[in-house]
Amino acid sequence: MAPPLAQSSNPFAMDSDLNDQHSMGTTIIGVTYEGGVVLGADSRTSTGMYVANRASDKITQLTDNIYVCRSGSAADSQIVSDYVRYFLHQHTIQLGQPATVKVAANLLRLFSYQNKNMLQTGLIVGGWDKYEGGQIYSIPLGGTILRQPFTIGGSGSSYLYGFFDQAWKEGMSKDEAEKLVVKAVSLAIARDGASGGVVRTVVINGDGVRRNFYSGDSLPLWHEELEPRNSLLDILSAAATSPEPMNI
């Protein structure tokens, strides 16, 4: 009697990817400039090979003047950010003044280190306070904390180290720093399959916070990238602006 046939596996089946945890295989960046900081990130959230969200926001507000860029497991980074936001709110009420960037970064470091065997998330904290001005802190897997003039994280960061060594400089203006961040994220999107979508930036300084949005079609094309042609959005927008007359 012949043995039963093994169940054939479909190499194109998406079930395993759809059941994976949401991951932000990401590009996140923090850069200091003369007077403040610029944070930037792409917007792709994936479950395995499947893109679960093309326009997610990976730059999360902690206080009025402090934000965090999230990478790794979306669930892990969200819960850590929520806890820290709550404790910073309590800290502000007790002291009667806003928390400093260093306090926020060390709270994130504490949560990351104490739960390092369970969390899969890397974070970049950026903000401005009246004591030390603009500051950037990197908190990679494991809970280390590093204050740096610029830092990059996520899967797209491996394509950017040499670029930043050449392009970053001290004393940049706000516009120069933001252009550097947008250019770097677009470069990572061109090479890293886990990064994509749009580019979001947050500029923080003594005057406040400004969020900017750069759509995918406004980003520069690199290397052998092809311009999008005859996409569904192009067809729909063309049909909406110039409808064909009806024949009666």
HELIX and SHEET records of a PDB file:
HELIX    1   1 ASP A   15  LEU A   18  1                                   4    
HELIX    2   2 ALA A   74  LEU A   95  1                                  22    
HELIX    3   3 VAL A  101  GLN A  114  1                                  14    
HELIX    4   4 SER A  155  TYR A  159  5                                   5    
HELIX    5   5 TYR A  161  ALA A  167  1                                   7    
HELIX    6   6 LYS A  174  ARG A  191  1                                  18    
HELIX    7   7 GLY A  216  SER A  218  5                                   3    
HELIX    8   8 LEU A  232  THR A  241  1                                  10    
SHEET    1   A 3 SER A  23  MET A  24  0                                        
SHEET    2   A 3 ILE A  66  SER A  73 -1                                        
SHEET    3   A 3 ILE A  59  THR A  63 -1                                        
SHEET    1   B 5 SER A  23  MET A  24  0                                        
SHEET    2   B 5 ILE A  66  SER A  73 -1                                        
SHEET    3   B 5 THR A 121  ASP A 129 -1                                        
SHEET    4   B 5 GLY A 133  ILE A 139 -1                                        
SHEET    5   B 5 LEU A 146  ARG A 147 -1                                        
SHEET    1   C 5 PHE A 150  GLY A 153  0                                        
SHEET    2   C 5 ILE A  28  TYR A  33 -1                                        
SHEET    3   C 5 GLY A  36  ALA A  41 -1                                        
SHEET    4   C 5 VAL A 199  ASN A 205 -1                                        
SHEET    5   C 5 GLY A 208  TYR A 214 -1                                        
SHEET    1   D 2 THR A  45  THR A  47  0                                        
SHEET    2   D 2 TYR A  50  ASN A  53 -1                                        
END                                                                             
